[in-house]
Every structure is written in structure tokens, then in C-alpha cells.
């Protein structure tokens, strides 16, 4: 049947059919092996990290099931009898749980309030320096404490604050006229000293992430803001802070996962018989019960409780970050 053609009007063209979708390309094992071979040096660089996590992070998790057993070394993992949640009941109903929880949470709160913002503040101050030589010199000086072990940090603390030969303690007593105080042994000074040690050791290294985020900010944004009449505070609030906010959120999520992880070495080295009531935390308690007393199952239960709380905090803080419009970790 012929179609009528109207003069001056282009005939309608039938709609073209879409070409059939091409089937997905299935890569064979040879293709995958070839891709791995082309990137073999990248996979070789990844190998040490995978081996480390496999041996020291994932393989030890096999022994977590002794938290539900009465582990006997001569009987082994399989021969030790099951006790269920007995060790967790002992932990939660025992006299040490409330003291350990309070001490750990107080140190964690002090870390969040004082230690966590310190790298951000220092990074913002370093970003305002215009002399590159001064900026690099300050960066190098504040990075150095990160490479010192906690043993050296504790030794320096005793050399400065000990009542017998501490330089600062002797200066306070001799020059200012204050009374002699054993700062490293008194309960009232334990937490301030722990916070000061963390500030001195970790602040400089923590600025690396925030300085990297600040380095990615386009300088033309600051120039445009100055043309529009924005001062330093406006530039900080609308340009600098949004640039480092993703890094702050990620570090906050990671910090929340370590809320109960106060650090064994630092606390153990600064613990004395006089400040033990405020110095005992979950990390040191696991060492005392598990290694010194040989209660491996009970110590594993305490460590498992601490790890489960950390996982819950990470997932919860990541969910909260997404609800607030941030990207989060995943």
C-alpha cells in the first residue's frame, strides 16, 4: 500500500530499531593472568601488606573461640571444654569492670577533646605560613617525636617530672616556690601527663593528612574570595574547612573505632603502685590477667568485648556521617 506524499513536507521516517545489546565479555583465566602479569610490580608491592594482615591480623582471630572455653594449654584448642558465656558474665559482674570502663572512657574522652583536634589546628596554622623554609623547618621538628618509642617518651617524662631528679619538678619547687609533687606517681597528674605525651608524640605526624588536603585546594578560590571582600575567617569557613572536612570525617570514624584502645605501652610504662586505680584500662588488664595470671580465656573474652565495641562504633559513626551528608568510609 503506497503512502501519500504531501508536497513540501518531508515523509516520516520509521523509527530505527535499537541494535541488540552486546553480550558481556567474559574474561578467561588467561586474560586475568595477563592483566596480573602486566601489573605484577603493583601486586608485588601489595604482597607484604597482605602477608602482614594475614599473619598478624586475621590468623590470630582463629583463637578467639577460646573466649567461650576454659582453655587449657596442654589440652589445646580442640580439647578444652566449652563454658559458653561464663567469662563474659564474670567480666560484666566483676568488681573490675566499672573501674576499667570509667578509666578507659575518661582517657578516650580526653583524647577526643584535646588530641584529635590538635593536628587540625597545627595544620591550619602551618598552612598560613608563607615562608617555605620556616614552614618546612617547623614540620620537620614536630615530626620527630613520632619516631620515638614510648619507652623513650616515658623516660623523658620521668627525667622532667620526677620528684627526685626531674628538671621541671625541681624548677617548680626551687624557682616558683611550689611544694614538691611527684607528678609521675600521683593519681591527679596521671591523665594530664598521658594527654601531654600524646600531644607531643602524635600531633606533628597527624598533620600530614590535613596538610595534604589543604594542598589540594585551588588557590584561585582564595583569590576570588578576596575579590568578593571575604576576610580570613570567611575564607576559612567557606573554603578551607570544606576542603579538609572529608579528611576530618574519615579520621573521626577511625578514631571512634579505637575509643577503647588507649594504648598498652604508654599506659603500662606510666603506671605505678600509687596511680594504679586511675591507670588500669582494658589493655593493661588483658596483659595482667592473660600473661601474668595465665587466664587466657578470660583475657581473650575481655579483648573480644573491646573489639566488638570498636566495630560497632565504626559502623555507627560511619552511618551517622552518611546521615549528615558526608561520604564516610564505605
N, C-alpha and C positions, 0 to 999 in steps of 0.2 A: 504494500500500500504506500503510495507516494505521499510525501508530506508537502503541504502547501508552503510556498516560499513567498513571503511578503517583501515587495521591493523596498530597499533601504534599511531593512532590518536583518541583522546577522542571524543566521539559523542557530538554534540552540544545539549545543554540543552535549552529547550524552556524558554523564559523569564517568570519569575514568575509575576503573577498579583499582583498589589498592593492591600493590604487589604482595604476594604471600610472604608472611614473616619467615625470615631465615631461621632454621633451627640453630639452637645454641651450639657453639663449637665445643666439642668435648676434647679436653686435653688429655692425652695419654701420659703414662708414666715417663715415657721418653721425653715428652715436652717439658714436664715438670723437672725432670733431671737436668735437661738442658738449661732451664731457667736458673736452677740452683747452681749449675756449673758456671754460668755467666756472672753470677753474683757471689761466687764462692768466697771472696775475701770479706764481704759483709757478713756472711754466715760464720766465717771463721772468727771474726771479731765478736759475734754474738755468742759463740760457744762457751767461753769462760764464764760469762754471766749465767747461762743456762746450767752449767755444771755446778756453779756455786749454789744457786737456788735449789737445784735438785738434791744436792748432798746435805746442805745445812738448813734448808727451809722446809722442803716437802718430805724428805725421807724421815726426819725425826718425828713427823706427825704420826707415823706408824705406832709410836709408843704412847700416844695419848690414851689408848684404851686401858692403860693401867690405872687411870683415874677412877675406873669403875671396878678395879680389882684390888685384892690385898697382895700386892706384888712382893714376891719372894725371889731374891736373886738366884738361889740355887734351883728353883723350880722353873724359872724363865717366864716368858710372856704367856705361853700357852698353858703352862702348868699351874699358874697362880689362880686361886679361887676368885670367883666373881662376888662382889659385895654391893653392886648396884650404886645407889646414890649416897652411900654411907659417908663417904669422905666429904661430899658437898654439905650434907646435913651437919657434920662435925664443924665444918668451916663456918656456916651461917649461924649456928647456935653457940659457937665457942666464944670465949671471952676476948679473943684477939681480933675478931672480925671488925667490930665497930672502931677500935683504935686504929687498925690498919687502913680502913676506909677513910676515916677522918684525916689521918696524916697524908694519905695519898691524894685525896681531893683538895686539901689545902695547898699542897705543893703544886698540883695541877692548876688550880685557880691562880696562884701567884705567877706561874709560868705564862698563862694566857694573858694576864693583865700587864705584866712587865716585860717578859722575854719575847713574846710573839710580836708586839708592835715595834720593838727596838730596831730590827733590821729595816723595817719600812721607813722609820723616821730617819735613820742614818743614810739610807739610800736616797731619800728626798733631799737631805742636806748635802750629800756628795754631788747630787745632780745639779745643785745650784752653784757649785764651784766652777769658775770659768778658767782658772789656771790649771792646765793639764798636769803640770809637774806636781803641784801641790795635791791635786786630786789623786794621782797615782801613788804618791808617797803615803797619803793617809790610808788609801785602800790596802797597800802592802802591809802597813803597820797593824791594821786591825784584822788582817787575815791570819797573822802569825799565830795567835793563841789557838786557833782551830787545830793546828798540827801538834799541839802539846797534849800528852796523855793526861788523864785525870789524876794519875799519881803525881805528876809534876805540879798540876794545879793545886792539889791538896797540900803538897809540900810547901809551895809558895804561900798558901793561906796560913799554914802553921808558922812559917817564918815571919809573917806580917802581923798576925793577930794573937799569937800565943802569949800567955801571961808571963812566961819566963824570959823569952828572948825575942818576942815579936816586936818588930820595928814600930809599927803603928800603935800597938798597945803600949809600948814604953813611951812613945811620943805623947799619947793622950794622957798618960799618967804623969809624965815629967813636965811637959810644957804647958798643957792646958790645965793640969791640976786635978784631973778626974781620978776617981778611985780605980784601983786595979781590978780589972774584969777579965776573966778567962773567956774570951769571945768564942773560941772554938769548942768549948765544953758546955757552955750554958744553953739551956733549952730556948731561952728567949732570943738568942742570936743564931740559932741553927738555920732557920728558914731564911732570914735575910742573907746569910753567908752563901747558902745554896743558890739563891737568886742572883747574887752578885757574881758568883762563879759562872753561872750560865750566861749572864750578860757579857762578861768579859771573853768567854771562850767561843760563843756561838754567834754573836751579833755580826761580826765582820764577815764571816762566811755566809750568813744568811742574806746579806745584801746583794750577793751575786745575782740571784734570781730577779730581784726587783730592779737592779741596775740594767740588766738585760732587757727587761720590759720597758724601762724608761728610754733605753737607747733606740727602741723601735718606733718611738713617737716621731711623727713628721714635724720638723721644726717650722714648716710653713704654717702649721696650726697656731703656734705661738705668735708668729708674725701677724697673722690675720686677726688674732685676738687682741693684740696690742693696737692694731689699726682701728679696731672697733671700740677701743677705750677700756679694755679689760685690764685690771691690775693683776698683781701677783696672786692674790687669793682667788680671783675669778679664773685665772689660767690654771691654778692648781685644781680647783673644784670641777672644772668642765673639761680639762684636757689631761692633766697629769693623773689624777685619781682614776678616771675611767680607763686609762691605759694600763695601770697596774692592778686594777680590780680583779681581772681573771686570775692573775698570779696569787693575789691575796686569798681569793676563794679556794683555790686548789691547796695552798699551804694550810689554810684553816681546816679543810677537810682532813688532810693528812695529820695535822696536829691533834684533831679530835680523836683519831684512832689511837693515838699514843697517850690518851688522857691518864690512864692508869699506869703507864710505863714511865716512871720517874727517873730511871737510870740506876742500875745497880752499882756501878763502880764509884760514882760520885757520892752517893748516899753512904755506901759501905765505908769508904775512906774517911768520911767526916763524922761517922757515928762513934760516940764514946759511951762510957757507962753512965755519964751524967745526963746526956741528952737522948737516951735511947727511947724514952717514952714518946717523943715527937719525931724521932728519926726512923722508927720502924715503918716500912712500907711493904707492899706486896712483893716487890723484887727481892729485898733483903730477907723477908720472911720465908720465901721459897728456898733461898740458899741455906738458911739456918735449919729449916725443917728437913729439907731434902738431902743436903750434903752432910751437915753436922750431926743430925739426928738419925739419918737413914730412913726417914719416912717418905719413900719415893712416890708412892701412890697418892698420899695426901698432898705433897708438894706439886705433883702433876695436876691434881684437881684444882689447886689454887691458881696455877698458871693457866689452866684451861678456862677457868672463870674469867680471869683477866683478859685472855684473848677473845673470848666470846663478847665481852663488853666492848672491846675495841672494835670488833667487826660491826656490832650493832650501831656504835657511834659513827662509824664511817658511812654506813648505808643511810643512817638517819640524817647526818649533816649533808650528804650528797643530795638526798631528797629535798631537804629544806632549801639548799642552794638553787635547785631547779625550780622550786615553787616561787623563789624570789627573782626568777628571770635569768639566772646565771647558767653557765654550761655544765659545771660540775666536772667530775672525773670521768663519767661514762654516760 
